[in-house]
Amino acid sequence: MSKEARKAYAEHTEIIKPEKVAMVGANPVARMVAKIALSIMGRSDITKFFKTEDEALAWLKGDK
């Protein structure tokens, strides 16, 4: 995620309260950093990483 996207998410996380968060295409290092940040924010249990946008959308829609 870009710096702006992370900032926007952090600012609105209490308002938005997402049920699921899908992250697409992150390399292994970015995934590790994201997992640490999400764990600190208490969102690691609702977040899953995917290789493709189609996989992510299927999971978000409950198809998988």
N, C-alpha and C positions, 0 to 999 in steps of 0.2 A: 504494500500500500504506500502511496505517496505520503509525504509529510503532511500535506493539506488534508488528505483523507483520514489519516490517523488523528489529526487535531480535531476534525469535525466529528469523528466517531467518539472521541473522548469527551467532547463538549456535550454531545447529545445522547450519550449512552444511558443516562438516567431517564431521559424523556422517551427514547425509542423503545427500550426494553425488548430487544429481538429475542425470538424463540430459537432461531438457528442462524448461524453465521457460516457461510461457505467461502473459502479462500481458494482461488484458482491459480495454478502455475507458479507457485513459489519454489525457488530452489531450496535445497536442504538447509543451508545456513539461514535463509530468510524464514523458513518454517520454524527452525529452532528458536530464533529470536522472537517470532510471533507467538509461539507457544509459551515462552517465558512471560511476555507482556500480557497475554490473555490470562495466564494463570494468576498474575498479580492483580489484574482487573476483575478476577472472578468470573471469566467468561470461557474458560477452557472446556467446560462441559458441554457447551452449545456450539462449539466450533469444530469444523471438519475441513480437511484439505483435499483438493481434487486436482487431477491432471487436466481435465477438460471442463469447459463451461457447461456442456450438456450433462455431465455427471453431477455437477454441482446443482444445476437447476432441477434435475430429477430428485435429488436428495431433499432440496428445499421444498419441493412440491409434494414430497412423501411417496414418490414412485419407487423408491428403493429403501 
